[in-house]
């Protein structure tokens, strides 16, 4: 059983930065691939970024070059560094163990123009 808690969301102006954290209650260690998703009002949840057990990363085209996903297995934490934020990045951001039913409760990111 894994519990995930996101933090770091907030209100930021366009062009600003935020760093999201996802702390896992259980050991994620090197066992699980992890991902960040987001859901904007009236839209479907979409994949933002993933990090594999070996540290390989993948990103949605809309965030490539602006967002960086990373993991610290010693702290059981996954991060999403978001730079050059745009109003269209406004959404609730969720972390998940890929391929599982384990999801966090989400953290709101709002980018003002």
DODREN-251615 format. One line per field, with one value per residue: residue in three letters; y, x, z of N, C-alpha, C in turn. Coordinates in nm, 2 decimals. Layout:
BEGIN
r: [Ala ...];
n.y: [Y ...];
n.x: [X ...];
n.z: [Z ...];
ca.y: [Y ...];
ca.x: [X ...];
ca.z: [Z ...];
c.y: [Y ...];
c.x: [X ...];
c.z: [Z ...];
% end
This chain:
BEGIN
r: [Unk Unk Unk Unk Unk Unk Unk Unk Unk Unk Unk Unk Unk Unk Unk Unk Unk Unk Unk Unk Unk Unk Unk Unk Unk Unk Unk Unk Unk Unk Unk Unk Unk Unk Unk Unk Unk Unk Unk Unk Unk Unk Unk Unk Unk Unk Unk Unk Unk Unk Unk Unk Unk Unk Unk Unk Unk Unk Unk Unk Unk Unk Unk Unk Unk Unk Unk Unk Unk Unk Unk Unk Unk Unk Unk Unk Unk Unk Unk Unk Unk Unk Unk Unk Unk Unk Unk Unk Unk Unk Unk Unk Unk Unk Unk Unk Unk Unk Unk Unk Unk Unk Unk Unk Unk Unk Unk Unk Unk Unk Unk Unk Unk];
n.y: [-0.12 0.22 0.56 0.88 1.22 1.53 1.85 2.21 2.36 2.66 3.01 3.19 3.42 3.45 3.32 3.27 3.04 2.71 2.45 2.13 1.88 1.53 1.32 1.00 0.75 0.49 0.29 0.39 0.36 0.20 0.07 0.15 0.32 0.66 0.92 1.25 1.40 1.62 1.81 2.03 2.26 2.13 1.97 1.67 1.45 1.48 1.34 1.46 1.43 1.17 0.95 0.69 0.38 0.37 0.63 0.75 0.99 1.13 1.36 1.55 1.71 1.98 2.07 2.03 2.12 2.31 2.20 1.98 1.66 1.47 1.23 1.14 0.87 0.82 0.98 0.91 1.06 1.24 1.49 1.79 2.03 2.34 2.57 2.89 2.93 2.92 3.06 2.86 2.64 2.61 2.41 2.12 1.93 1.60 1.33 1.00 0.65 0.49 0.29 0.19 0.20 0.40 0.72 1.07 1.34 1.57 1.90 2.24 2.44 2.77 2.99 3.32 3.57];
n.x: [0.09 0.06 0.07 0.02 0.12 0.07 0.23 0.31 0.18 0.01 -0.05 0.07 0.24 0.24 0.52 0.66 0.78 0.73 0.76 0.66 0.60 0.59 0.52 0.57 0.42 0.48 0.76 0.90 1.12 1.32 1.13 0.90 0.77 0.70 0.46 0.34 0.02 -0.22 -0.53 -0.74 -1.01 -1.31 -1.18 -1.02 -0.82 -0.47 -0.15 0.15 0.43 0.67 0.88 1.11 1.20 1.47 1.53 1.49 1.32 1.01 0.81 0.51 0.44 0.36 0.49 0.76 1.09 1.03 0.93 1.06 1.09 1.18 1.33 1.38 1.49 1.58 1.44 1.18 1.04 0.89 0.95 0.83 0.96 0.86 0.89 0.88 0.60 0.27 -0.06 -0.22 -0.12 -0.26 -0.42 -0.53 -0.28 -0.17 0.01 0.12 0.16 0.27 0.05 -0.09 -0.34 -0.29 -0.31 -0.24 -0.40 -0.40 -0.28 -0.34 -0.26 -0.23 -0.20 -0.16 -0.23];
n.z: [0.00 -0.09 0.00 -0.13 -0.11 -0.23 -0.26 -0.27 -0.46 -0.59 -0.64 -0.91 -1.11 -1.47 -1.64 -1.41 -1.15 -1.00 -0.76 -0.73 -0.50 -0.42 -0.18 -0.07 0.14 0.17 0.08 -0.22 -0.34 -0.58 -0.70 -0.83 -1.13 -1.17 -1.20 -1.31 -1.34 -1.47 -1.43 -1.58 -1.53 -1.67 -1.85 -1.96 -1.75 -1.80 -1.90 -1.77 -1.71 -1.67 -1.47 -1.48 -1.31 -1.34 -1.37 -1.61 -1.82 -1.94 -2.12 -2.17 -2.48 -2.45 -2.22 -2.25 -2.21 -2.02 -1.78 -1.53 -1.42 -1.13 -0.90 -0.57 -0.42 -0.17 -0.01 -0.06 -0.25 -0.52 -0.76 -0.93 -1.11 -1.23 -1.47 -1.63 -1.64 -1.77 -1.83 -1.93 -1.80 -1.57 -1.34 -1.15 -1.01 -1.00 -0.85 -0.92 -0.89 -1.16 -1.36 -1.15 -0.89 -0.72 -0.62 -0.55 -0.36 -0.50 -0.60 -0.63 -0.90 -1.01 -1.26 -1.33 -1.58];
ca.y: [0.00 0.34 0.68 0.99 1.35 1.64 1.99 2.30 2.43 2.79 3.11 3.25 3.50 3.39 3.33 3.23 2.90 2.64 2.32 2.04 1.76 1.42 1.24 0.86 0.70 0.37 0.30 0.38 0.31 0.19 -0.03 0.21 0.43 0.76 1.02 1.36 1.43 1.74 1.82 2.16 2.26 2.10 1.90 1.54 1.45 1.45 1.31 1.57 1.38 1.04 0.91 0.54 0.33 0.40 0.78 0.80 1.08 1.16 1.48 1.60 1.82 2.11 2.12 2.00 2.24 2.40 2.12 1.88 1.56 1.40 1.15 1.11 0.75 0.81 1.06 0.86 1.18 1.28 1.64 1.85 2.17 2.40 2.70 2.96 2.89 2.99 3.05 2.73 2.53 2.61 2.28 2.05 1.84 1.48 1.23 0.86 0.53 0.45 0.16 0.15 0.28 0.49 0.86 1.17 1.41 1.68 2.03 2.34 2.54 2.87 3.09 3.44 3.64];
ca.x: [0.00 0.13 -0.01 0.09 0.07 0.13 0.24 0.39 0.10 -0.02 -0.08 0.20 0.22 0.30 0.67 0.71 0.81 0.68 0.82 0.57 0.66 0.49 0.58 0.51 0.43 0.56 0.89 0.89 1.26 1.34 1.03 0.79 0.77 0.61 0.42 0.25 -0.09 -0.30 -0.66 -0.79 -1.16 -1.38 -1.10 -0.98 -0.68 -0.36 -0.02 0.25 0.57 0.70 1.01 1.11 1.28 1.61 1.55 1.45 1.20 0.93 0.73 0.41 0.50 0.32 0.57 0.90 1.18 0.99 0.91 1.15 1.05 1.29 1.29 1.48 1.44 1.61 1.33 1.05 0.97 0.90 0.94 0.81 1.00 0.79 0.95 0.82 0.46 0.18 -0.19 -0.27 -0.07 -0.35 -0.48 -0.49 -0.17 -0.17 0.11 0.07 0.24 0.22 -0.01 -0.16 -0.46 -0.24 -0.30 -0.25 -0.52 -0.39 -0.25 -0.39 -0.16 -0.30 -0.10 -0.23 -0.17];
ca.z: [0.00 -0.10 0.00 -0.19 -0.07 -0.31 -0.20 -0.35 -0.55 -0.54 -0.74 -0.96 -1.24 -1.59 -1.64 -1.28 -1.13 -0.88 -0.75 -0.67 -0.43 -0.40 -0.08 -0.06 0.27 0.16 0.01 -0.36 -0.38 -0.72 -0.75 -0.91 -1.21 -1.11 -1.30 -1.27 -1.43 -1.44 -1.48 -1.58 -1.53 -1.79 -1.94 -1.91 -1.69 -1.90 -1.85 -1.78 -1.71 -1.60 -1.44 -1.46 -1.20 -1.37 -1.38 -1.75 -1.81 -2.06 -2.10 -2.27 -2.57 -2.40 -2.11 -2.27 -2.20 -1.91 -1.66 -1.50 -1.32 -1.07 -0.79 -0.46 -0.36 -0.02 0.06 -0.11 -0.30 -0.66 -0.77 -1.06 -1.12 -1.33 -1.50 -1.75 -1.63 -1.86 -1.78 -1.97 -1.71 -1.46 -1.32 -1.03 -1.04 -0.93 -0.87 -0.92 -0.92 -1.29 -1.37 -1.03 -0.84 -0.61 -0.66 -0.45 -0.36 -0.59 -0.55 -0.73 -0.96 -1.08 -1.33 -1.37 -1.69];
c.y: [0.12 0.46 0.79 1.12 1.46 1.77 2.08 2.38 2.57 2.88 3.18 3.32 3.43 3.42 3.29 3.08 2.84 2.51 2.23 1.92 1.65 1.32 1.11 0.81 0.57 0.39 0.29 0.33 0.31 0.09 0.03 0.32 0.53 0.86 1.14 1.38 1.56 1.74 1.97 2.16 2.23 2.02 1.76 1.55 1.41 1.42 1.42 1.52 1.25 1.02 0.76 0.51 0.36 0.55 0.83 0.88 1.10 1.28 1.49 1.71 1.96 2.16 2.09 2.13 2.33 2.33 2.02 1.79 1.49 1.32 1.14 0.99 0.74 0.89 1.01 0.98 1.20 1.43 1.67 1.99 2.23 2.54 2.76 2.93 2.98 2.97 2.91 2.61 2.52 2.48 2.23 1.94 1.72 1.40 1.09 0.76 0.48 0.31 0.11 0.23 0.38 0.63 0.95 1.24 1.53 1.81 2.13 2.43 2.64 2.97 3.20 3.51 3.78];
c.x: [0.09 0.04 0.08 0.03 0.15 0.14 0.32 0.31 0.08 -0.05 0.05 0.17 0.29 0.45 0.73 0.74 0.75 0.75 0.72 0.65 0.55 0.57 0.50 0.53 0.50 0.69 0.87 1.02 1.28 1.24 0.94 0.83 0.67 0.57 0.34 0.15 -0.14 -0.44 -0.71 -0.95 -1.22 -1.30 -1.06 -0.84 -0.58 -0.23 0.08 0.39 0.58 0.85 1.02 1.19 1.43 1.64 1.52 1.33 1.14 0.84 0.62 0.48 0.47 0.41 0.72 0.98 1.15 0.98 1.02 1.10 1.18 1.24 1.41 1.43 1.48 1.51 1.19 0.97 1.00 0.88 0.89 0.84 0.93 0.84 0.87 0.67 0.37 0.04 -0.25 -0.22 -0.16 -0.43 -0.46 -0.39 -0.17 -0.04 0.05 0.18 0.19 0.17 -0.08 -0.28 -0.42 -0.22 -0.30 -0.38 -0.52 -0.35 -0.28 -0.27 -0.24 -0.20 -0.18 -0.15 -0.13];
c.z: [0.00 -0.09 -0.05 -0.15 -0.15 -0.23 -0.30 -0.45 -0.50 -0.66 -0.78 -1.09 -1.35 -1.60 -1.51 -1.27 -1.00 -0.88 -0.67 -0.61 -0.41 -0.30 -0.06 0.08 0.28 0.09 -0.14 -0.42 -0.53 -0.78 -0.85 -1.01 -1.16 -1.22 -1.23 -1.38 -1.39 -1.50 -1.47 -1.58 -1.66 -1.89 -1.87 -1.84 -1.80 -1.83 -1.87 -1.79 -1.63 -1.57 -1.41 -1.34 -1.22 -1.38 -1.52 -1.74 -1.94 -2.02 -2.21 -2.35 -2.51 -2.29 -2.13 -2.27 -2.08 -1.78 -1.65 -1.39 -1.26 -0.95 -0.69 -0.39 -0.21 0.06 0.02 -0.17 -0.45 -0.67 -0.92 -1.05 -1.25 -1.35 -1.62 -1.75 -1.72 -1.80 -1.82 -1.89 -1.58 -1.45 -1.18 -1.08 -0.95 -0.95 -0.86 -0.94 -1.06 -1.30 -1.25 -1.00 -0.74 -0.67 -0.54 -0.46 -0.45 -0.53 -0.67 -0.77 -1.04 -1.13 -1.38 -1.49 -1.66];
% end
